[in-house]
Amino acid sequence: MIDKENNMMRVSIYGHEYTVRAVANPEYIAEVAAYVDERMRETELNLPGSQSPARIAMLAAMSITDELLTERRKRASSLNLIEKRATAIATRVEEVLETSFKD
């Protein structure tokens, strides 16, 4: 259910309904909620015995945060590599241009 005037919608996560207020696209909010729900259910399957929903949510949040931080590190590393290569290319282009105009 979506209330466009107040940017509110209902989502279901781990069997509970929540009202969410967000400026993001409703389809995106539904996708985020579905992802959290999926991760909580996966987390529950990997735990021994019955666990509280709060513990499952906390462990799922840690797992999702681990994914986020890992991706941020990968992106930073990739950007660093791109910057190094771009600098090397720019340096080489400058060298070639200087050599070309000296002759």
N, C-alpha and C positions, 0 to 999 in steps of 0.2 A: 504494500500500500504506500502511495506517495502523496504527500501534501506539498505541492510545488510552491505555494505561497511562503511557507516557513522552511523550505528545504528540508523537510522531515520525511523519513520513510521507515518502514518496519523491516527488520531483517531477522532471520532465524540463525542462531549459532548454538550448536550443541544442544538442540532441543528447547532452547529458550528464545522468546521473542524480545527484541530490543527496538526501541525507537531511536533512530539516529538522525541527527541534524548535521547536514554537510552541504557545502557549496559544490561539491563534485557531482559529476554525472551519476544519476541513479543506477545505471547499469554498472558503473565502476564500483559504487558502494556495494551493490549486490555481489559483485565478483570478489571484493575484499572479504565480505562476510562469509561467502562460500569457501574461500581459501582458509580463513581462520577455523571455520567449522571442520573442514577436511583435516587440517593439521591437528586439531584437538582430538578428532576421532582416531587418527593415526597414532598419536601419542598414547591414547588410552589402550590401543591394541598392543603397544610395546611395553606396557607396565604390568608388573605382576599383581594379580589380585585387583580388588576394587579400590579405586582412588577417588578422592573428592573432586568435584568439578573445578574447584579453585586450584588444586594442585595440578590437575590436567591443563588448565588454562595457563598457569605459570610456566609449566614445562614446555607447552606449545609456544608460548611467547618467547621463551629463551631460544628455542629451536629456530623460530622465524627470525629473531634478532641475529642469531648466528649466521643464517643465510644472508641477511642484509649486510652485516659487517664483512663477510667473506666477499660478497659482490662489490662492495665499496673498495675493498683492498685490491681486488682484481682490476677494477676500473682505474684506480689511482696508478697502479702499476702499468697498465696499458697506456694511460695518458702520459706518464713519464717516458715510456719507451717511444711513443709518437713524438713527443717534444724533442727527445734526443736525436731521433732520425731526421726530423724536420730541420733542426739546427745543423746537423751534419750536411744535409742536402743544400741548405742555404749557404753554408760555408763553401761547399764545393762549387756551387753556381757562381759565387763571388770570385773565387779563384779563377775559374774558367773565363769569366768576363774580364777580369783584370789582365789575364794573359792575352786574351783576344784583342783588347784595345791597346796593348803595349806594342804590338807588332805593326 
